[in-house]
Amino acid sequence: MGRSAAILLCVSVAAMVALGLVMLASTSLWATDGTGVEYALVKRQAIWAVVGVLGAVTLAWLDYRLLRKFWIPIFLGACLLLVLCYVPGVQVWRGGAARWISLPILGQFQPSEAAKIAIVVALAAWFAQYQAEAGSFWRGFVIPGALLAIPTGLIFFEKDMGTAVAIGAAGFGLLYVAGTRWWGLLISGSLGFVVLAYMVMSDEVRWNRIMAFQDLEGTKLEAGAQQYYSLLGLSSGGMNGVGLGDGLMKHGSLPFAHTDFIFSTVGEELGLVFTLAMVLCYVMITITGLSISLHAQDHFGRILGVGLTAVIIVPALMNIGVVTAMLPNTGLPLPFVSYGGSNLVFTLAAIGLLVSLHRRARFAERAAMPVIKERKLALKI
């Protein structure tokens, strides 16, 4: 495998992060953090970007196989952080949900972002250890299913259904790739869908979102306002956009123009060209991530790479689907672009691990080259 995969991956990610900072600068005068400081959000996001890049570089330098040795404490630590979302005094309520926690040193962050990577590491380590039993009932379905279900359930009942659905979808794909029997995934997926449907119908706010999704024009002043004005912004941008900073939707019509609906802001101000370029970047991340996974030197690396790629791309697809009104409103950020320190740092961490996979595969190829040359020489003689 050549160096092009890692280069394309890093270039795509860097372009998305840079675009996110530019768009935050465009919206931060209207999306304030309550301090009244000009461009406070973009300055804070830039700091998180530096932290995330340093973390990604560190993980890229380390041997990813160390994660296999410590997958149990990593997984348990992530579950503990998720449990803290239910503890008064530690949990932080925003928008009617306790998705954040506040700790003395770390400050406020969202544990579900760390849980994404922990789940992937745990499943990869499990299937690497029991590769021959991936098709069995207990070690191929029940136990890895529990590794996915426990943290996902904790996230789900925080009322963070969008993140839970994204992790669940990515996890199901990972289980299938690892060798879990399709009938087990079908049964558990059907049960999960029934639970999801019941929880949505029993929640008035979420049910109104589903109903609004079917009639955005009729609900544009109510539950369908965000998606309606999102489409309006995309359509008004046309091919080349109305100009950076000149968008109108961010002036109150689209309250989450810097987070969940930043893709619409890009389309309005920079046009179809930039939104298609963003989609191309996500396609490149998918292709390079899977390519790196396929060339990993062990089964743990292959499963880990597929899972890391999935937990990046699935939320991106869901976010773009919501912004373009192809999916009901789920409240998911757009990876690398939306405002949010937790999402940015841990998504960049996933990229760092993918680069570590790539580097180890390159080292293995280089180590094998002298042996291959000797064998060719021996054959000639």
Buried (B, 14 or more C-beta within 10 A) or exposed (E): BEEEBBEBBBEBBBBBBEBBBBBBBBBBBBBBEEEEEEBBBBBBBBEBBEBBBEBBEEBBEBEBBEBBEEBEEBBEBBBEBBBBBEEEEBBBEEEEBBBBBEEEEEEEBBBBBBBBBBBBBBBBBBBBBBBEBBEBEEBBBEBBBEBBBBBBBBBBBBBBBBBBBBBBBBBBBBBBBBBBBEEBBEEBBEEBEEEBEEBBEEBEEBBBBBBBBEEBEEBBEEBBBBBBBBBBBBEBBEEEBBEBEEBBBBEEBBBBBBBBBBBBBBBBBBBBBBBEBBBEBBEBBBBBBBBBBBBBBBBBBBBBBBBBBBBBBBBBBBBBBBBBBEBBBBBBBBBBBBBBBBBBBBBBBBBBBBBBBBBBBBEBBEEEEEEEEEEEEEEEE
